[in-house]
Amino acid sequence: MDPVADDSETLTFVCLAANQVASFVDVASLRPGRHLDHAQQLFREHASAETIEIWRDDKVWEVVGREGIRAIGAARPPGEEGAGASTTNRPSPDDLTSA
């Protein structure tokens, strides 16, 4: 199915850094309901974006926050090495075999 169909709408996505300065602008023709998926992809591609304003015509239509979406290739904050990476409060292998 063609992602840009006759019922598509043209939206402008303005990526805003923490200081509210526009760090990237993207204009996209999307099918109705696809705007949030597109915003999430922009968050992954643009690490500086904290919020994205979605404009329809000359008005802000929706504002979306990053909410935990990391940029592609972004380093994890210290202490977040990934699921299951921490050994704090885990039994040692010796404790498991002596039961």
KAQUI-V967412 format. One record per pair of residues at least 24 apart in sequence whose ideal C-beta (glycine too) atoms are under 8 Angstrom apart, sorted by the first residue. I is the first residue (numbers start at 0). J is the second residue. D is the distance in whole Angstrom. If there is no record, write none. Layout:
{{I | J | D} {I | J | D}}
This chain:
{{2 | 29 | 7} {2 | 30 | 6} {2 | 33 | 7} {3 | 28 | 5} {3 | 29 | 7} {3 | 30 | 7} {4 | 30 | 6} {6 | 30 | 6} {6 | 31 | 6} {7 | 31 | 8} {8 | 55 | 7} {10 | 34 | 6} {10 | 37 | 8} {10 | 53 | 6} {10 | 54 | 7} {10 | 55 | 6} {10 | 60 | 7} {11 | 53 | 7} {11 | 54 | 4} {11 | 55 | 8} {12 | 37 | 7} {12 | 38 | 6} {12 | 41 | 6} {12 | 51 | 5} {12 | 52 | 7} {12 | 53 | 6} {12 | 54 | 8} {13 | 51 | 7} {13 | 52 | 4} {13 | 53 | 8} {13 | 54 | 7} {14 | 41 | 6} {14 | 45 | 5} {14 | 47 | 7} {14 | 48 | 4} {14 | 50 | 8} {14 | 51 | 5} {15 | 48 | 7} {15 | 49 | 6} {15 | 50 | 5} {15 | 51 | 7} {15 | 52 | 7} {16 | 47 | 5} {16 | 48 | 7} {16 | 49 | 6} {17 | 49 | 5} {22 | 47 | 4} {22 | 48 | 6} {23 | 47 | 8} {23 | 48 | 7} {34 | 61 | 7} {35 | 63 | 7} {38 | 63 | 5} {39 | 68 | 6} {42 | 68 | 4} {42 | 70 | 7} {43 | 68 | 6} {43 | 69 | 7} {43 | 70 | 6} {43 | 71 | 5} {44 | 70 | 7} {44 | 71 | 6} {45 | 70 | 7} {46 | 70 | 4} {46 | 73 | 5}}
